[in-house]
Amino acid sequence: MDTLFQPWAWYVSGPLIALSMYLMFYFGKRLGISSNLETFCNIAGAGRLNSFFKYNWKNNLWNLSFIIGLIIGGFIAKNYLSTNNKIELNPKTSIELQNLGFKNAGDNMVPNELFSFESMSSKSILILAIAGFLVGFGARYAGGCTSGHAIVGLSMLEKPSLIAVIGFFIGGLIMTWFIYPIIFS
């Protein structure tokens, strides 16, 4: 497989993340998706309903570029950097995915059973809506999202971020091993 389509090695991507964090600290900025959600609510006029959203959203324009970059990067990755090569999965994982309804587990990185318009049903839309609400509520309740706590908070040695990241992992394990099989059984 062409090396262009391989994930970057840790010794390249890790230092780039560290350099990004250093530059953000230097300029007094904090990175996180949930702060962009606050900004979007502020732009939409939520400040008229709740004083939490009363601030000058234009101070966060730099952070909105992060969202734009995510969208553009996702588009580029999906349309120009993705291949149709089979993914080498553990045979046990392939069987478990087939038992959950994935017909061609490992055929590509983006399974059609999850990421196609044909796969959308009222059940999946409801699950996405509930999950989106819980993630948004949880991010605000935890004082930040996974990227904010795991990358920014841990690099600043913040104890609340360590607690939040441990909670994220515990929640992920519970979802993967208990809730997900119930939803898709």
C-alpha positions as CSV (number, residue, x, y, z in Angstrom):
1,M,0.0,0.0,0.0
2,D,1.2,3.5,-0.8
3,T,2.8,5.2,2.3
4,L,0.6,8.3,1.6
5,F,-2.4,6.3,2.8
6,Q,-0.8,5.0,6.0
7,P,-1.3,6.7,9.4
8,W,1.5,8.9,10.4
9,A,4.0,7.4,12.8
10,W,3.8,8.4,16.4
11,Y,7.2,10.0,16.3
12,V,5.9,12.4,13.6
13,S,2.4,13.1,14.8
14,G,3.2,13.2,18.5
15,P,5.8,16.0,18.3
16,L,3.4,17.9,15.9
17,I,0.7,17.8,18.5
18,A,3.2,18.9,21.2
19,L,4.4,21.8,19.0
20,S,0.7,22.8,18.4
21,M,0.1,22.8,22.2
22,Y,3.3,24.8,22.9
23,L,2.2,27.4,20.3
24,M,-1.3,27.6,21.9
25,F,0.2,28.0,25.4
26,Y,2.5,30.7,24.1
27,F,-0.4,32.7,22.6
28,G,-2.7,32.0,25.6
29,K,-5.2,29.9,23.8
30,R,-7.0,26.6,24.8
31,L,-8.2,24.1,22.2
32,G,-11.4,22.2,22.5
33,I,-14.5,21.4,20.4
34,S,-17.1,22.2,23.2
35,S,-16.0,25.8,23.4
36,N,-17.0,26.0,19.7
37,L,-20.4,24.7,20.6
38,E,-20.7,27.6,23.1
39,T,-19.7,30.0,20.4
40,F,-22.3,28.7,17.9
41,C,-25.0,29.0,20.6
42,N,-23.8,32.6,21.3
43,I,-23.9,33.4,17.5
44,A,-27.4,32.0,17.4
45,G,-28.5,34.4,20.1
46,A,-28.5,32.1,23.2
47,G,-27.2,35.1,25.2
48,R,-30.7,36.5,25.2
49,L,-31.9,33.5,27.1
50,N,-29.0,32.6,29.4
51,S,-26.3,34.8,30.8
52,F,-23.7,31.9,30.4
53,F,-23.6,32.8,26.6
54,K,-23.2,36.5,27.1
55,Y,-19.7,37.2,25.8
56,N,-18.1,38.5,22.7
57,W,-18.0,35.5,20.4
58,K,-15.7,37.3,18.0
59,N,-12.8,36.5,20.4
60,N,-13.2,32.9,19.5
61,L,-13.0,33.2,15.7
62,W,-9.5,31.6,15.8
63,N,-11.1,28.5,17.4
64,L,-13.9,28.3,14.8
65,S,-11.1,27.8,12.2
66,F,-10.5,24.5,14.0
67,I,-14.0,23.4,13.1
68,I,-13.6,24.5,9.5
69,G,-10.3,22.5,9.4
70,L,-12.0,19.4,10.7
71,I,-14.6,19.6,8.1
72,I,-12.2,20.2,5.2
73,G,-9.7,17.6,6.6
74,G,-12.5,15.0,6.9
75,F,-13.6,15.7,3.3
76,I,-10.0,15.4,2.0
77,A,-9.4,12.2,4.0
78,K,-12.6,10.5,2.8
79,N,-12.4,11.6,-0.8
80,Y,-8.6,11.7,-1.5
81,L,-6.7,9.8,1.1
82,S,-8.9,6.8,1.6
83,T,-8.4,3.5,-0.2
84,N,-10.6,0.5,-0.7
85,N,-8.0,-1.9,0.6
86,K,-9.2,-4.5,3.0
87,I,-8.3,-3.9,6.6
88,E,-6.5,-6.7,8.5
89,L,-8.8,-7.5,11.4
90,N,-8.5,-10.1,14.0
91,P,-10.7,-13.1,12.9
92,K,-12.5,-13.0,16.2
93,T,-13.3,-9.3,15.7
94,S,-14.6,-10.0,12.2
95,I,-16.9,-12.6,13.6
96,E,-18.2,-10.4,16.3
97,L,-18.8,-7.5,13.9
98,Q,-20.7,-9.9,11.5
99,N,-22.8,-11.0,14.5
100,L,-23.6,-7.3,15.1
101,G,-24.8,-7.0,11.5
102,F,-21.7,-5.8,9.6
103,K,-21.8,-8.0,6.4
104,N,-18.3,-7.1,5.1
105,A,-16.4,-6.4,8.3
106,G,-12.9,-5.2,7.4
107,D,-13.6,-4.4,3.7
108,N,-13.1,-0.7,4.3
109,M,-12.5,1.9,7.0
110,V,-16.0,3.4,6.7
111,P,-18.6,0.6,6.9
112,N,-21.7,1.2,4.9
113,E,-23.8,-0.3,7.7
114,L,-23.0,2.9,9.7
115,F,-22.0,5.6,7.3
116,S,-24.5,5.6,4.4
117,F,-27.8,7.3,3.9
118,E,-29.4,3.9,3.2
119,S,-28.4,2.8,6.7
120,M,-30.2,5.7,8.4
121,S,-33.4,4.7,10.1
122,S,-35.6,6.4,12.7
123,K,-33.8,4.3,15.3
124,S,-30.3,5.4,14.3
125,I,-31.4,9.0,14.0
126,L,-32.9,8.8,17.5
127,I,-29.7,7.2,18.8
128,L,-27.6,9.9,17.2
129,A,-29.8,12.7,18.6
130,I,-29.7,11.2,22.2
131,A,-25.9,10.6,21.9
132,G,-25.3,14.1,20.6
133,F,-27.3,15.6,23.5
134,L,-25.4,13.4,26.1
135,V,-22.0,14.3,24.6
136,G,-22.8,18.0,24.5
137,F,-24.2,18.0,28.1
138,G,-21.4,15.8,29.3
139,A,-18.8,18.0,27.7
140,R,-20.2,21.1,29.4
141,Y,-20.7,19.3,32.7
142,A,-17.1,18.1,32.6
143,G,-15.8,21.5,31.8
144,G,-14.6,20.4,28.3
145,C,-14.6,17.7,25.7
146,T,-12.3,14.7,25.2
147,S,-9.8,16.6,23.0
148,G,-9.8,19.6,25.4
149,H,-9.2,17.4,28.5
150,A,-7.0,14.7,27.0
151,I,-4.7,17.0,24.9
152,V,-4.9,20.4,26.6
153,G,-5.8,19.6,30.2
154,L,-3.4,16.7,30.6
155,S,-0.5,18.6,29.0
156,M,-1.2,21.4,31.6
157,L,-1.1,18.7,34.4
158,E,-4.7,19.6,35.5
159,K,-6.2,17.1,38.0
160,P,-9.8,17.6,36.8
161,S,-8.7,16.7,33.2
162,L,-7.1,13.5,34.5
163,I,-10.3,12.6,36.3
164,A,-12.3,13.4,33.2
165,V,-10.1,11.3,30.9
166,I,-10.3,8.4,33.3
167,G,-14.1,8.8,33.1
168,F,-14.1,9.0,29.3
169,F,-12.2,5.6,29.2
170,I,-14.5,4.0,31.7
171,G,-17.6,5.3,29.8
172,G,-16.1,4.0,26.5
173,L,-15.5,0.6,27.9
174,I,-19.0,0.4,29.3
175,M,-20.4,1.5,26.0
176,T,-18.3,-0.9,23.9
177,W,-18.8,-4.0,26.1
178,F,-22.3,-3.6,27.5
179,I,-24.5,-0.9,25.9
180,Y,-23.5,-1.2,22.2
181,P,-24.2,-4.9,22.0
182,I,-27.7,-4.3,23.5
183,I,-28.5,-1.5,21.1
184,F,-27.4,-3.5,18.0
185,S,-28.6,-6.9,19.0
